[in-house]
Amino acid sequence: MSALTRRLRAIGDRLAGDPYERALARGARERRDRVVFFWNRGLGDIALGLTPMFARAGERIPGVSIEVVTRADLEEPFRLTDARTVHVVPGLARGDRTSAVEACARLPADPRAGALAIDAPDATRWLASARRPSPPRLRWNPAYDALSDPLVDAGDPRPWIAVHASTETARHYDYVKDWPADAWLALFRETARRHDVRFVLLGQGRDPPLAAPNVIDLRGRTGFLAMLALVRKRCAALVAPDGGVLNAVYFLDAAFPITVVSLWSDPRQGLLKARARSPNPGLVHVPLVGERDDVRRIAPGDVLAALDIALAPGGARE
């Protein structure tokens, strides 16, 4: 789509109301008491895109129930949103060219029946035309903190630094999003010379292999909520590329001290594009953009410099 086409479409949305606004107006007229979203895209857009859309639905249709049809690995993230019911489609995987109708056919009953169905949410377009979109946020239930208990080594006094080494979605983009393995290993080595810390690898995919004496690999060994609980209760910092884990920690609506070092190829994407603030008053964000918009050009020493501040007495907050 050309830049001119996007501009013309944006002007049309502002004048006539974007498709989502028109759908919500129709739902209000028809007195729909449920709005059902079909979502088979990324984790990162749940906080950044869908939570403001859910809030908008609640404003336009007071008392409406938000429901989501999605894949299994997104069930836990949606627990932190306004979605009252999450329908998990058996066998659905990201990247499947499955329509909302086809996905709902795998469920015992179609939740879209009698509801306002939002089958293809376009958060980027629809939020662009909103005058005052609600700020992105994931609401944390303190009861989830206990999920980190089996993962925390209470006898280890060292600070822990969370690492999301791979977005695990690189194939969906036409540019490099992940920092290379040799850069991560260099960071682990250089940090060990200055600080007695432990890096903890988070996520689901086990690649790339990143074995080092000061690293514990929990990839594939935690659920989403347990992972966030571990970051919230145990970690002094998070280092992550632009992706779902970064957005989840950044938009977590809970107060806890954390320094987030984000790694970017394209600063015109994600939370940098949105210029969205974290709801966490204790979060310090240090975004690093690779030279010539290439995340691979970020030096391990630059990441370590950000961690030096986080690991200093009192941390970045002081």
C-alpha positions as CSV (number, residue, x, y, z in Angstrom):
1,M,0.0,0.0,0.0
2,S,1.4,3.4,-1.0
3,A,1.9,6.3,1.4
4,L,-0.7,8.3,-0.5
5,T,-3.2,5.5,-0.2
6,R,-2.6,5.3,3.6
7,R,-3.0,9.1,3.9
8,L,-6.3,9.1,2.0
9,R,-7.6,6.2,4.0
10,A,-6.7,8.0,7.2
11,I,-8.5,11.1,6.1
12,G,-11.6,9.0,5.2
13,D,-11.5,7.3,8.6
14,R,-11.4,10.6,10.4
15,L,-14.3,12.0,8.4
16,A,-16.6,8.9,8.3
17,G,-15.4,7.1,11.3
18,D,-13.1,4.1,11.1
19,P,-14.6,0.6,10.5
20,Y,-14.2,-0.2,14.2
21,E,-16.0,2.9,15.3
22,R,-18.8,2.2,12.8
23,A,-19.0,-1.4,14.0
24,L,-19.3,-0.3,17.7
25,A,-22.0,2.1,16.8
26,R,-23.9,-0.7,15.0
27,G,-23.4,-2.9,18.1
28,A,-24.8,-0.2,20.3
29,R,-27.9,0.3,18.1
30,E,-28.5,-3.4,18.0
31,R,-28.0,-3.7,21.7
32,R,-25.3,-6.4,21.4
33,D,-24.1,-7.4,24.9
34,R,-20.9,-9.2,23.6
35,V,-18.0,-8.2,21.3
36,V,-16.0,-11.2,20.1
37,F,-12.5,-10.6,18.6
38,F,-10.6,-13.2,16.6
39,W,-6.9,-12.9,17.1
40,N,-4.1,-15.0,15.7
41,R,-1.4,-12.4,15.5
42,G,1.4,-11.5,17.8
43,L,1.7,-11.2,21.6
44,G,3.1,-7.7,21.5
45,D,0.0,-6.2,19.9
46,I,-2.2,-7.5,22.7
47,A,-1.1,-4.7,25.1
48,L,-0.2,-2.1,22.5
49,G,-3.2,-2.5,20.2
50,L,-6.0,-4.7,21.7
51,T,-6.3,-3.3,25.2
52,P,-7.1,0.2,24.0
53,M,-9.6,-1.3,21.6
54,F,-11.2,-3.3,24.4
55,A,-11.5,-0.1,26.5
56,R,-13.1,1.7,23.5
57,A,-15.7,-1.0,23.2
58,G,-16.5,-0.6,26.9
59,E,-17.0,3.1,26.4
60,R,-19.2,2.8,23.3
61,I,-21.3,-0.1,24.6
62,P,-21.5,0.1,28.4
63,G,-21.6,-3.2,30.2
64,V,-20.5,-5.1,27.1
65,S,-18.7,-8.4,27.6
66,I,-15.4,-8.8,25.7
67,E,-14.5,-12.2,24.4
68,V,-11.5,-13.5,22.4
69,V,-11.1,-16.4,20.0
70,T,-7.4,-17.2,19.8
71,R,-4.6,-19.9,20.0
72,A,-3.5,-21.7,23.1
73,D,-0.2,-19.8,23.8
74,L,-2.1,-16.5,24.0
75,E,-4.7,-17.6,26.6
76,E,-2.6,-16.5,29.6
77,P,-1.8,-13.1,28.2
78,F,-5.4,-12.4,27.6
79,R,-6.1,-13.0,31.3
80,L,-4.4,-9.6,31.9
81,T,-6.9,-7.8,29.7
82,D,-10.6,-6.9,29.9
83,A,-11.5,-10.1,28.1
84,R,-14.0,-12.0,30.2
85,T,-13.9,-15.2,28.2
86,V,-11.0,-16.6,26.0
87,H,-12.0,-19.3,23.5
88,V,-8.9,-21.4,22.6
89,V,-9.1,-22.9,19.2
90,P,-7.6,-26.5,19.1
91,G,-4.5,-26.7,16.8
92,L,-4.4,-23.1,15.9
93,A,-0.9,-21.8,15.3
94,R,0.4,-18.3,14.5
95,G,0.8,-17.9,10.7
96,D,-2.1,-20.2,9.9
97,R,-4.3,-18.8,7.2
98,T,-7.4,-19.6,9.2
99,S,-10.4,-17.3,9.1
100,A,-12.5,-16.5,12.1
101,V,-15.3,-18.6,10.6
102,E,-13.0,-21.6,10.1
103,A,-11.5,-21.2,13.6
104,C,-14.9,-20.9,15.3
105,A,-16.0,-24.1,13.5
106,R,-13.5,-26.0,15.6
107,L,-15.2,-24.9,18.8
108,P,-18.2,-26.6,20.4
109,A,-20.3,-23.6,19.6
110,D,-19.6,-20.4,17.6
111,P,-19.1,-17.6,20.2
112,R,-19.7,-15.1,17.4
113,A,-23.4,-16.0,17.1
114,G,-25.5,-13.2,18.5
115,A,-22.4,-11.0,19.2
116,L,-20.7,-8.2,17.4
117,A,-17.9,-10.0,15.7
118,I,-14.6,-8.3,15.0
119,D,-13.0,-10.9,12.8
120,A,-9.9,-8.9,11.6
121,P,-8.9,-6.3,14.1
122,D,-6.6,-3.6,12.6
123,A,-5.3,-1.8,15.7
124,T,-2.7,0.2,13.8
125,R,-5.4,1.7,11.5
126,W,-8.2,2.0,13.9
127,L,-6.3,3.5,16.8
128,A,-4.7,6.1,14.5
129,S,-8.1,7.7,13.9
130,A,-9.0,7.7,17.6
131,R,-8.7,11.1,19.2
132,R,-7.8,9.9,22.7
133,P,-7.2,6.2,22.8
134,S,-6.9,4.6,26.2
135,P,-3.3,3.9,27.2
136,P,-2.1,0.4,26.7
137,R,-1.9,-1.7,29.9
138,L,-1.9,-5.3,31.1
139,R,-3.6,-5.5,34.6
140,W,-1.6,-7.6,37.0
141,N,-3.2,-9.7,39.7
142,P,-0.9,-10.0,42.7
143,A,-2.0,-13.6,43.2
144,Y,0.1,-14.4,40.1
145,D,3.3,-13.5,42.0
146,A,3.3,-16.9,43.6
147,L,3.9,-18.5,40.2
148,S,7.5,-17.4,40.3
149,D,8.2,-19.2,43.6
150,P,9.5,-22.5,42.0
151,L,11.7,-20.5,39.7
152,V,13.5,-18.3,42.2
153,D,16.7,-19.5,43.9
154,A,16.2,-17.9,47.3
155,G,19.8,-18.8,48.2
156,D,21.3,-16.8,45.3
157,P,21.9,-13.2,46.5
158,R,23.0,-12.0,43.0
159,P,20.9,-9.7,40.9
160,W,19.1,-11.4,38.1
161,I,18.8,-9.9,34.6
162,A,16.1,-11.2,32.4
163,V,16.9,-11.8,28.7
164,H,14.6,-12.4,25.8
165,A,17.2,-13.5,23.2
166,S,14.8,-14.1,20.3
167,T,11.5,-12.6,19.3
168,E,10.7,-16.1,17.8
169,T,8.7,-14.2,15.1
170,A,11.6,-13.1,12.8
171,R,10.1,-14.9,9.8
172,H,7.1,-12.5,9.9
173,Y,9.2,-9.4,9.2
174,D,11.3,-8.1,6.3
175,Y,14.1,-6.8,8.6
176,V,16.3,-8.2,11.4
177,K,14.8,-7.9,14.8
178,D,17.0,-10.2,16.9
179,W,20.4,-9.4,18.3
180,P,23.0,-12.1,17.2
181,A,24.1,-14.9,19.5
182,D,27.7,-13.8,19.5
183,A,26.6,-10.4,20.8
184,W,24.7,-12.0,23.7
185,L,27.6,-14.2,24.6
186,A,29.9,-11.2,24.5
187,L,27.5,-9.3,26.9
188,F,27.5,-12.2,29.3
189,R,31.3,-12.4,29.3
190,E,31.9,-8.6,29.7
191,T,29.3,-8.3,32.4
192,A,30.9,-11.2,34.4
193,R,34.1,-9.1,34.5
194,R,32.3,-6.2,36.3
195,H,29.3,-7.6,38.1
196,D,28.4,-10.8,40.0
197,V,25.0,-11.3,38.3
198,R,22.9,-14.1,36.8
199,F,21.3,-13.8,33.4
200,V,18.0,-15.7,33.0
201,L,16.8,-16.6,29.5
202,L,13.1,-16.3,29.0
203,G,10.7,-17.3,26.2
204,Q,9.7,-20.5,24.6
205,G,12.1,-21.3,21.8
206,R,15.5,-22.8,22.8
207,D,17.4,-21.1,20.0
208,P,20.0,-19.7,19.8
209,P,22.0,-21.8,22.3
210,L,23.5,-19.4,24.8
211,A,25.4,-21.5,27.4
212,A,27.6,-19.5,29.8
213,P,28.6,-19.8,33.5
214,N,26.5,-16.9,34.6
215,V,23.4,-17.9,32.6
216,I,20.3,-20.0,33.5
217,D,18.1,-21.1,30.7
218,L,14.4,-21.1,31.5
219,R,13.2,-21.0,27.9
220,G,10.3,-23.3,27.4
221,R,10.1,-24.0,31.1
222,T,7.7,-21.3,32.2
223,G,4.2,-20.2,31.3
224,F,3.6,-16.6,30.4
225,L,2.3,-15.5,33.8
226,A,5.1,-17.3,35.7
227,M,7.6,-15.5,33.4
228,L,6.2,-12.1,34.2
229,A,6.0,-13.0,37.9
230,L,9.7,-13.9,37.8
231,V,10.6,-10.6,36.2
232,R,8.5,-8.6,38.6
233,K,9.7,-10.3,41.8
234,R,13.3,-11.2,41.0
235,C,14.9,-9.3,38.1
236,A,16.7,-6.0,38.3
237,A,16.6,-5.5,34.5
238,L,15.3,-6.9,31.2
239,V,17.2,-6.9,27.9
240,A,15.0,-7.6,24.9
241,P,14.5,-6.9,21.3
242,D,11.2,-5.3,20.0
243,G,8.7,-8.1,20.7
244,G,6.0,-9.6,22.8
245,V,8.1,-10.0,26.0
246,L,9.3,-6.5,25.9
247,N,5.8,-5.1,25.4
248,A,4.4,-7.4,28.2
249,V,6.9,-6.2,30.8
250,Y,6.7,-2.5,29.6
251,F,2.9,-2.3,29.7
252,L,2.4,-4.3,33.0
253,D,0.3,-2.2,35.2
254,A,2.1,-3.0,38.5
255,A,4.6,-1.0,40.5
256,F,8.0,-2.6,40.7
257,P,11.6,-1.4,40.0
258,I,13.0,-2.6,36.7
259,T,15.3,-1.2,34.1
260,V,14.3,-2.2,30.5
261,V,17.0,-2.1,27.8
262,S,15.3,-2.5,24.5
263,L,17.2,-3.4,21.2
264,W,15.9,-2.0,17.9
265,S,16.4,-2.1,14.2
266,D,13.4,0.1,13.4
267,P,12.5,2.8,15.9
268,R,9.4,3.6,13.8
269,Q,7.7,0.4,15.1
270,G,6.1,-0.8,18.3
271,L,6.1,1.1,21.5
272,L,8.7,3.6,20.2
273,K,6.3,4.5,17.3
274,A,3.4,4.8,19.7
275,R,5.5,6.9,22.2
276,A,3.5,5.1,24.8
277,R,4.4,5.5,28.5
278,S,4.6,2.6,30.8
279,P,2.0,2.4,33.6
280,N,4.7,1.2,35.9
281,P,6.2,4.2,37.8
282,G,9.3,2.1,38.7
283,L,10.2,1.3,35.1
284,V,13.3,3.0,33.5
285,H,13.5,2.5,29.8
286,V,16.7,2.6,27.8
287,P,16.1,2.1,24.1
288,L,19.1,1.3,21.9
289,V,18.8,1.7,18.1
290,G,21.4,0.0,15.9
291,E,23.4,2.2,13.5
292,R,21.7,2.4,10.1
293,D,18.6,0.8,11.6
294,D,20.3,-2.5,12.2
295,V,20.1,-4.1,15.6
296,R,23.2,-6.2,14.9
297,R,25.2,-2.9,15.1
298,I,24.4,-2.4,18.8
299,A,27.6,-3.0,20.7
300,P,27.6,-5.3,23.8
301,G,29.4,-2.5,25.6
302,D,26.5,-0.1,25.1
303,V,24.1,-2.6,26.6
304,L,26.5,-3.2,29.5
305,A,26.7,0.6,30.1
306,A,22.9,0.6,30.5
307,L,23.1,-2.3,32.9
308,D,25.9,-0.6,34.9
309,I,23.4,2.1,35.8
310,A,20.8,-0.4,36.7
311,L,23.2,-2.4,38.9
312,A,24.7,0.5,40.7
313,P,23.7,1.0,44.3
314,G,20.2,2.5,44.2
315,G,19.9,1.6,40.5
316,A,18.7,3.9,37.8
317,R,15.9,5.3,40.0
318,E,18.5,7.0,42.2
